[in-house]
């Protein structure tokens, strides 16, 4: 990770997009108010969700009708015919 960058609130408000991009790339931005550290702008950790096979099983089985072709009128609506 790169070094911390300390900026005052006024500068952060003026150049927020620039500092947001820096934070997104991994740089930690310390926001200072009257020269004193006040808040931290840093990237979020990626959200990882562990797969749980079968977690939708409680919704019930998939009916055979699900796999049948759509009626022509409904199919036309999806395909904008």
C-alpha positions in Angstrom: 0.0 0.0 0.0 1.2 3.5 -0.7 1.8 6.1 2.0 -0.9 8.1 3.6 -1.9 11.5 2.0 -3.1 14.2 4.4 -5.4 16.8 2.9 -7.5 19.5 4.5 -11.3 19.4 4.2 -11.5 22.4 1.9 -9.1 20.8 -0.6 -10.9 17.5 -0.3 -14.2 19.1 -1.1 -12.7 21.0 -4.1 -10.9 17.9 -5.5 -13.1 15.1 -4.2 -13.2 13.1 -7.4 -9.4 13.1 -7.6 -9.0 11.9 -4.0 -11.8 9.3 -4.5 -9.9 7.8 -7.4 -6.6 7.7 -5.4 -8.4 5.9 -2.6 -9.9 3.5 -5.1 -6.5 2.6 -6.3 -5.3 1.8 -2.7 -4.0 5.1 -1.3 -5.2 6.0 2.1 -6.3 9.7 2.3 -6.5 11.3 5.8 -8.9 14.3 5.9 -7.7 17.0 8.3 -9.8 19.7 10.0 -7.8 22.6 11.4 -4.6 20.6 10.8 -5.8 17.6 12.9 -6.7 14.2 11.5 -10.4 14.0 11.3 -11.5 11.1 9.0 -10.0 8.5 6.7 -10.9 7.8 3.0 -9.8 4.4 1.9 -10.9 1.6 -0.5 -13.5 -0.9 0.6 -12.4 -4.5 0.8 -14.0 -6.5 -1.9 -17.1 -8.3 -0.8 -16.7 -12.0 -1.1 -19.6 -14.3 -0.6 -19.1 -17.9 -0.1 -21.2 -20.1 -2.3 -23.8 -22.2 -0.6 -25.0 -24.8 -3.1 -28.7 -25.6 -2.6 -29.5 -22.4 -0.6 -32.4 -21.8 -3.0 -33.8 -25.3 -2.5 -36.3 -23.9 0.1 -38.1 -22.1 -2.7 -39.3 -25.5 -4.0 -38.6 -27.6 -7.1 -38.5 -26.2 -10.6 -41.6 -27.3 -12.4 -41.4 -29.0 -15.8 -43.4 -26.2 -17.3 -40.4 -23.9 -16.7 -38.5 -25.8 -19.4 -41.3 -25.7 -22.0 -41.1 -23.2 -24.9 -42.9 -19.9 -24.3 -46.2 -19.2 -26.0 -45.7 -17.3 -29.3 -47.4 -14.1 -28.0 -45.2 -14.0 -24.9 -42.1 -14.8 -27.0 -42.9 -12.0 -29.4 -43.0 -9.6 -26.4 -39.6 -10.6 -25.2 -38.1 -10.4 -28.7 -39.9 -7.1 -29.6 -41.6 -8.5 -32.7 
